Amino acid sequence: MLPRFHAGGALVAVEAYVHKWLGSYRKNVDRFHSPSRFLRSKMIQYGWDADRIDWLPYTLAVHDFTPHYAPGDYFVFVGRLQREKGIQVLIEAMQYVKRGRLVVIGTGPLGEALESRARELGLTNVEFAGYKSGDELRNLVAGARFTVVPSVVYDNSPLTIYESFSLGKPVVGARIGGIPELIEPGVDGELCEPGDARSLAAAITAMWDRGQELREMGKRAREKAERLFEPEQHYRKLMAIYEKASNGS
């Protein structure tokens, strides 16, 4: 089957090639801000000067999120239902998960196929909740045991992790892109191999079985969110980068 044509992605690719050909970024940008160490390492790998690239995560109004540390009786996936997000791997993994219930929050091109696959596998531990936003979304995540981010392609610095941590919820994430630099296994989450349903199932089971230890993991996740993502912290670090740029260093 041929891949679908994505007009937005094609436009971004054309723009990138044009600017590369013109040398726009090399000639006109003094410093680059990378929200993940992973992206910074990729830029260096492709020939960009390491001294011109500063690492600074995205920011999030952490204190707008009220943390809930009590472990719930389900875990969540939040995101668009498309291949890149690894949701199809998560559905396959659920046949090996004997404890816990998954709530899938989101819609997308794989929606019908995923529900059909869940029925085919006879999964009684998966609920498709559809699109949610605002307080309804936050309440679902806050009431969960943890969040799962099973991406199968490079994910730079997923805001789903930022929001989950801010709500006091640890994260099971795939070891790909910028995800593993956000999650410390056994401290504020668990990691699995991308695209590997059994590895993902094992990580989910390990997280579920931590029981009340999840409270402390959630507190550490919230502390990390305040330390790395809180706007005031971000502002001070960003101004230091601007100061460095203005001094030509």
Secondary structure, 3 states (H helix, E strand, C coil): CCCCCCHHHHHHHHHHHHHHHHCHHHHHCCCEEECCHHHHHHHHHCCCCHHHEEECCCCCCHHHCCCCCCCCCCEEEECCCCHHHCHHHHHHHCCCCCCCCEEEECCCCCHHHHHHHHHHCCCCCEEEEECCCHHHHHHHHHCCCCEEECCCCCCCCCHHHHHHHHCCCCEEEECCCCCCCCCCECCCEEEECCCCHHHHHHHHHHHHCCCCHHHHHHHHHHHHHHHHCCHHHHHHHHHHHHHHHHCCC
